[in-house]
């Protein structure tokens, strides 16, 4: 898995930041909903505003 993560800049050029939740399985949003929601909301806050938005 470490090789795949190192390749992220090439394989996922639009990725802003990877987050690995230790001890979590495949269904991350169900196993750790609070942490996933916090990460998503943090990411949404830094996105540029859409053109024409107030």
DRENLUMVEX-260902 format. One record per residue (C-alpha): residue number from 1; residue in three letters; x, y, z. Coordinates in nm, 3 decimals, decimal comma, always signed. Each point is the difference from the previous one (the first is absolute). Layout:
ATOM num residuo       x       y       z
ATOM NUM     ala       X       Y       Z
...
END
This chain:
ATOM num residuo       x       y       z
ATOM   1     unk  +0,000  +0,000  +0,000
ATOM   2     unk  +0,291  +0,235  +0,068
ATOM   3     unk  +0,099  -0,003  -0,369
ATOM   4     unk  -0,354  +0,090  -0,104
ATOM   5     unk  -0,004  +0,293  +0,244
ATOM   6     unk  +0,339  +0,124  -0,126
ATOM   7     unk  -0,141  -0,007  -0,355
ATOM   8     unk  -0,301  +0,219  +0,088
ATOM   9     unk  +0,147  +0,319  -0,152
ATOM  10     unk  +0,019  -0,180  -0,336
ATOM  11     unk  -0,304  -0,227  +0,019
ATOM  12     unk  -0,227  +0,256  +0,169
ATOM  13     unk  +0,122  +0,342  -0,120
ATOM  14     unk  -0,297  +0,192  +0,144
ATOM  15     unk  +0,032  -0,150  +0,348
ATOM  16     unk  +0,036  +0,275  +0,258
ATOM  17     unk  +0,101  -0,219  +0,297
ATOM  18     unk  -0,025  -0,370  +0,078
ATOM  19     unk  -0,144  -0,108  +0,334
ATOM  20     unk  +0,050  -0,350  +0,135
ATOM  21     unk  -0,219  -0,093  +0,294
ATOM  22     unk  +0,193  -0,264  +0,193
ATOM  23     unk  -0,192  -0,310  +0,102
ATOM  24     unk  -0,280  +0,073  -0,241
ATOM  25     unk  -0,131  -0,242  -0,260
ATOM  26     unk  -0,148  +0,051  -0,345
ATOM  27     unk  -0,323  +0,173  +0,111
ATOM  28     unk  +0,172  +0,303  +0,151
ATOM  29     unk  -0,309  +0,223  +0,000
ATOM  30     unk  -0,193  -0,258  +0,203
ATOM  31     unk  +0,279  -0,095  +0,238
ATOM  32     unk  +0,120  +0,353  +0,079
ATOM  33     unk  -0,278  +0,239  -0,109
ATOM  34     unk  +0,099  +0,293  +0,223
ATOM  35     unk  +0,359  -0,001  -0,120
ATOM  36     unk  -0,099  -0,038  -0,366
ATOM  37     unk  -0,252  +0,284  +0,030
ATOM  38     unk  +0,261  +0,226  +0,162
ATOM  39     unk  +0,250  -0,071  -0,277
ATOM  40     unk  -0,260  +0,062  -0,272
ATOM  41     unk  -0,120  +0,324  +0,158
ATOM  42     unk  +0,358  +0,123  +0,042
ATOM  43     unk  +0,063  -0,075  -0,368
ATOM  44     unk  -0,319  +0,172  -0,112
ATOM  45     unk  +0,090  +0,314  +0,198
ATOM  46     unk  +0,323  +0,049  -0,196
ATOM  47     unk  -0,150  -0,045  -0,345
ATOM  48     unk  -0,023  +0,318  -0,206
ATOM  49     unk  -0,345  +0,156  -0,021
ATOM  50     unk  -0,187  -0,067  -0,323
ATOM  51     unk  +0,001  +0,280  -0,258
ATOM  52     unk  -0,291  +0,234  +0,066
ATOM  53     unk  -0,055  -0,120  +0,358
ATOM  54     unk  -0,086  +0,267  +0,257
END
